[in-house]
Amino acid sequence: MGLHLTEIEFREDVTVSLEQCTASDLQVARAAWVSTKGADAREADGRIDGLINYLTRERHGSPFEHNMFTFFIECPIFVTREFFRHRVGWSYNEWSGRYDVMRPIFYVPRRERNLVQIGKNGSYAFEQGNDFQHRLTRKIIEKNSITAWDNYDTLLSEGVAKEVARDVLPLNTFTSFYATCNARSLMSFLSLRTEDESATFVSRPLDEIQLVADKMEAIFAEQMPITHEAWNRNGRVAP
């Protein structure tokens, strides 16, 4: 038989941590200054706000590529699959259910998450849904997760290979991965995976991937405050 209910964890949120970072606003400026200063750009300093705003506004993007963010992310599998659609300027390594036993950690929607789709695909909005719909959704997701984990654990205990036993696990199972990118690719990701009415092109992302993106944007703003401000000032469009 599988594990007991008390050993299964349900989460309503995701985890994002910055593992390493070489990104800075000054490095963006120096990458731009090399066009006019040559080797002297390596030691150049001074006011850079106007320059970075100009680069962002005019979409001179290459100076934003000479840096690196590496994030460690824990989220449900269905979010990871959407995340991995971002390929240009990104590198990934994910936890493998083929080589390791998965953990009994499952995502359930928080009460604030909209549940009801109004309209057709391509032209729709989401509404909250009522208390009954939220209780029912959570109850069924939790029940399905418990059953799936019990079946997975049973297959493993009977000697079935991990790469086969994992087939019974649902998309809300948590996974973890490293994601590495530069500031330009990060801005492109954030422009699509956050909803901001001030953006030139307002996006309506999946709620759960925005949970990830919001945490990544907070890190971006902390590490590169001038670039982040310029990106916002210019409509949250990646240069």
N, C-alpha and C positions, 0 to 999 in steps of 0.2 A: 504494500500500500504506500501511498504518497505521504508527504509531510503534513503536519497538522496545521490548522488554520492560523494559529498563533505564530507560526514560523514564516508565514507569507506576509510580505510587506506591500502595501498599496501607497502610491505616491501621487500627489496632485501637481507637483512641480518638477522642474529639471535642474540639473547642476551644470554650471559652466565655471571653469577656473582657468586662469592664465598661467601656463606652464613656463613659457619663456617669451621674451620680447626684445627685439632690436629696433623697434619703431620709435621715431621721435619727429617732431615738427622740424627741428633743425636739420635732420638728415634729408628731409624733403627739399628744404631750401638749398642745401649744398649740392644735391643732385641736379637742381635747376641751375645753380650758379656755375657749374662746371662748363656750361655752354659759353660763358663769357669770361670766366676766370681761370679755366684750365686747372692745373694742379693746385693753385692757390685756393680753390673752392674747398679743399679738405680742411682748411683751418679758418675759413671765413665765418664771421659771426655778425650779429646786428639784428635790427628789426626785420621780422619775417612775416608779420601778419598780412601786410598788403600783398607780398609776393605770393603767399599761399592762397589768398583769396583770388588773386589774378589767375593762378594756375587752375584753380577749381572752376572759376567762372568761364574761362576760355577753354576748359577741358583739355589742358595739357597734362595728360595723365601719367606719363612715364616717370616723372620724379617721385610719384607716390608708390612706386614698385620696389624701391631699394630698401626694404625693411621686412620684418617678419613678426607675425603673431603665431604662437602655437597655443591652442586651446585644448583643454580636456573636457569632454562633454559626456554627460550621462542623461539619457532620454529614451523614450520608447522607440521601438524599431521603426514604426511608421513615420516618425519624425526624421530619423536617420536616412531613410530611403528618399525623402523629399530633399533633405539637406545635400545629399550626394549628387543631386542634379547640378549643383554648382561645381564646375570642373576647371574652368579657366582660372589659373592662379591659385589653385587649391591642391593640397595633398592630404590623404586620409590613411589612417590605420585603425581598424575596428577590432574589438574583442570578437573572438571566433568561437561560436557554439560547436564548431567541428572539433576543436582541440581542447576545450575546457567545458566543464559543466556550468550551465547557466544558473543564475540566481533567481530565487522566487520573489522578484520585485516587479510589480505591475502598475501601470498608469491607470488612474481613474480621473474623469473630468471633475474639476472643482465646480462649486455651485455657480460661480460667476460666468462659467463658460456657456456661450449661446449654443442651443441645441437644435433649433428648428430652422430649416432652410425654407425661405420664402422666394419663389420665382424659379426660373429655369437655369441650368448651367450656363454660365457666361453672362447672366444678368439676374443676380439674386442677392439677397441679404439674409442675415441670420438674426433670429430673435431668441430671447432668453429661454422660453419654455416655462412650464409651470412646475410647481413643487413635485407633483406626482411623476412627471416625465423625468425629472432629475433623480428622484429616488429609484424609479424603475431602471433607468439607465445604469446607475451605479450598482444596483443589486445584481443585474444581469451580467455586467462586466466582471464584478467580483466573483460571482458564481462560475462563470466561464473560465476565469483565470485559475480558480482553485481546482476545477476539474482538469484543466489542461496540465497544470503542474503535477497533479496526482498521476495522470497518465504518463507524463514525461519521466517522473521519478520511478514509476513501475517499470517502464521499458528499460531504463538504465539498470535497475536492480536485477532484471532478467538477462542482462548481458548484451543488450542491444547497443550498437555503437552510438556515440554522442551525435554524430552527424546525421543519423537516422532518427533518433529519439527526439531531436529538436523540432522535427516536422510538426509536432502536435502543439507547439507553443504559439500563442496568439501574437498579433502585431503590437499589442500594448506591453509586451515584455520589455523590460529595460535592457539596453545595451550601453556600451561606452566606446569612445573613440577619440583619437587625436585628430585635430584639424589644423592645418598650417596654411597661412595665406599672407599676402601683403596688404597694405592699407587700401590700395585701389580695388582689389578683389573683395575686400571686406566691405567697402562702401557700396559696391555693386550688390552684394548679398543683402546688406541692411536695407537698401532702397526697395528691395522686393519683399523682404520678410518682416517688415515693420509697417504698421498702419499709422500714418501721420498726415493730417489734413493740410498741413502747410507744404507738403511735398508737391513738386511740379507734376509728378505722375503718382497719384495716390494708389497704393497697393492694398489689397484685401487678403492678407495671408492667412494660412491655416493658424488657428489660435495657438496650437502647441509649438509650432516652429517660431512663432513670435515670442513665446516664453524664452526660448533659446536666444533669439536675436536681441531681445531687450537687454539681456545680461551681457551679451557680447558688445553691444553699443555702449553700455556703461563703462566697460573696460577700455574701449576705443577712445571714449571721451576723456578718460583719466590719463591715458598714455600719450594721446595726441590732441590736446585741447584746441589748439589753433586750427588744425585740419578739420576736426569735428565741427567747430563753429563755422568755418568756411563752407563746409559741405551742407550744413543746415541753412546757411544764409543763401546758398545758391540752389535751393529747391531739393536738397537731398538726392542730387543726381551725381553718380560717380563720374569723375573726370576721365 
